[in-house]
């Protein structure tokens, strides 16, 4: 027959299973969904719920994106520096600038 130790082990197993089942059953139904939504709303938003500027700032802070952020900063500062060095004389000489931002195309061009 079955010893008292085995009976106790079987009872413990089924009690654990019942506790797990009750935990799963508690997560089902309308009230449980409302409670889960309230819990998610109280917690800080994960990156999946972010959009716009908060998401962009989160991505900038992310360690894995630092090399890209350094590259973007380098390009931004380089283009800003080049733009500040663009003199009025250079603007007059530039076909693009005189066509789209100036007072017409350079003389002699069609």
C-alpha positions as CSV (number, residue, x, y, z in Angstrom):
1,X,0.0,0.0,0.0
2,X,0.9,3.7,0.1
3,X,2.9,4.9,3.0
4,X,1.9,8.0,5.1
5,X,5.0,9.9,3.6
6,X,3.8,9.3,0.0
7,X,0.3,10.4,0.9
8,X,1.6,13.6,2.4
9,X,3.8,14.2,-0.7
10,X,0.7,13.6,-3.0
11,X,-1.4,15.9,-0.9
12,X,1.3,18.6,-1.0
13,X,1.5,18.3,-4.8
14,X,-2.2,18.7,-5.3
15,X,-2.3,21.6,-2.9
16,X,0.4,23.4,-4.9
17,X,-1.5,22.6,-8.1
18,X,-4.7,24.0,-6.6
19,X,-2.9,27.2,-5.5
20,X,-1.5,27.6,-9.1
21,X,-5.0,27.0,-10.5
22,X,-6.6,29.6,-8.2
23,X,-3.9,32.1,-9.2
24,X,-4.6,31.5,-12.9
25,X,-8.4,31.7,-12.3
26,X,-7.9,35.0,-10.5
27,X,-6.4,36.6,-13.6
28,X,-9.4,35.8,-15.7
29,X,-12.6,37.7,-16.1
30,X,-13.6,41.4,-16.5
31,X,-12.7,42.4,-12.9
32,X,-9.2,40.9,-13.3
33,X,-8.6,42.7,-16.6
34,X,-9.7,46.0,-15.0
35,X,-7.3,45.3,-12.1
36,X,-4.4,44.5,-14.5
37,X,-5.0,47.6,-16.5
38,X,-5.0,49.7,-13.4
39,X,-1.8,48.1,-12.3
40,X,-0.1,48.8,-15.7
41,X,-1.4,52.4,-15.5
42,X,0.2,52.9,-12.1
43,X,3.6,51.6,-13.2
44,X,6.0,53.7,-15.3
45,X,5.6,53.3,-19.0
46,X,7.9,50.9,-20.8
47,X,9.6,51.9,-24.0
48,X,6.8,50.1,-25.9
49,X,4.2,52.6,-24.7
50,X,6.4,55.7,-25.4
51,X,6.2,57.8,-28.5
52,X,7.6,61.1,-29.8
53,X,10.1,62.9,-27.7
54,X,10.0,60.6,-24.6
55,X,10.9,57.7,-26.8
56,X,13.7,59.6,-28.6
57,X,15.2,60.7,-25.3
58,X,15.0,57.1,-24.0
59,X,16.8,55.9,-27.1
60,X,19.5,58.6,-26.8
61,X,20.1,57.5,-23.2
62,X,20.4,53.8,-24.1
63,X,24.0,52.6,-23.8
64,X,23.9,50.6,-27.0
65,X,23.0,53.8,-29.0
66,X,25.9,55.9,-27.7
67,X,28.2,55.4,-30.7
68,X,25.4,56.6,-33.0
69,X,24.6,59.6,-30.8
70,X,28.3,60.6,-30.9
71,X,28.2,60.3,-34.7
72,X,25.0,62.4,-34.9
73,X,26.5,65.0,-32.6
74,X,29.7,65.1,-34.7
75,X,27.7,65.6,-37.9
76,X,25.4,68.2,-36.4
77,X,28.4,70.2,-35.0
78,X,30.3,69.9,-38.3
79,X,27.3,71.1,-40.3
80,X,26.7,74.0,-37.9
81,X,30.4,75.0,-38.1
82,X,30.3,74.9,-42.0
83,X,27.1,76.9,-42.0
84,X,28.6,79.6,-39.8
85,X,31.6,79.8,-42.2
86,X,29.3,80.3,-45.3
87,X,29.9,84.0,-46.1
88,X,27.9,86.4,-48.2
89,X,30.5,86.2,-50.9
90,X,30.2,82.4,-51.0
91,X,26.4,82.7,-51.2
92,X,26.7,85.0,-54.3
93,X,29.0,82.4,-55.9
94,X,26.7,79.5,-55.1
95,X,24.4,78.5,-58.0
96,X,22.1,76.7,-55.5
97,X,21.9,79.6,-53.0
98,X,21.4,82.3,-55.7
99,X,18.7,80.1,-57.4
100,X,16.6,79.1,-54.4
101,X,17.5,81.7,-51.7
102,X,18.9,84.7,-53.6
103,X,17.5,87.0,-56.2
104,X,17.8,84.7,-59.2
105,X,20.4,82.5,-61.0
106,X,23.9,83.6,-61.5
107,X,24.4,85.7,-64.7
108,X,25.3,83.7,-67.7
109,X,23.4,80.6,-66.6
110,X,20.2,79.4,-68.3
